[in-house]
Amino acid sequence: MKVGLAGLLLALAACATGPQARVDYDRAADFSLYKTFAFASPLGTDRDGYESVISQHLKAASQRQMEARGYRLDTSNPQLLINFNANLSDKLRVSTTPAPTVARRGYYGYRSNMYTTWPVYADQTTVTQYKEGTLNIDLIDSARKQLVWEGVVTESVTQKTLDNVQAAIDLAVAAAFAKYPVKEVAAAK
């Protein structure tokens, strides 16, 4: 019983994956030299001259992550600029699994116990439509005007995600910054 329950919990934990983050950065950049940051203007997530709600959530989540790593927000003379791009696209997931079946015994049911069964193989194909969201977080060295770090986060977007966008953005930004070269600074007590 304990083995079955542990297996079930392990299977459920495997299904509960969060956003998938991958990063790339300038290996020559010394991230410990950067102390200040600000946000690019206009942001890639802004539209038609105004700041979107998505941009506001992204800025708040990124500011928390940067400040947790010891950076300070400085809009007058930032060393790093943060920019965002977001995309939502329709995707298809196609999976094919073998579905063996057993054919009827006998010839039209006649003398069924005189004939052996034979397997018949068929494939079962399932096509699932879903939406995938992609978030790019760019950190730019403001003096050199060069990208020094990029975090790309992808995740399937469900109705639950759309119902709580702020929480989804917080998770996505945290997943990207978990792979940032500068780790969080322990809070002073």
Sequence and secondary structure as in RCSB ss.txt:
>XXXX:A:sequence
MKVGLAGLLLALAACATGPQARVDYDRAADFSLYKTFAFASPLGTDRDGYESVISQHLKAASQRQMEARGYRLDT
SNPQLLINFNANLSDKLRVSTTPAPTVARRGYYGYRSNMYTTWPVYADQTTVTQYKEGTLNIDLIDSARKQLVWE
GVVTESVTQKTLDNVQAAIDLAVAAAFAKYPVKEVAAAK
>XXXX:A:secstr
 HHHHHHHHHHHHHH    EEEEEE TT  GGG  EEEE SS TT BTTB  HHHHHHHHHHHHHHHHTT EE S
SS SEEEEEEEEEEEEEEEEEEE  EE  SSBTTBTGGGS   EE  EEEEEEEEEEEEEEEEEEETTTTEEEEE
EEEEEEE HHHHHTHHHHHHHHHHHHHTTSSS       
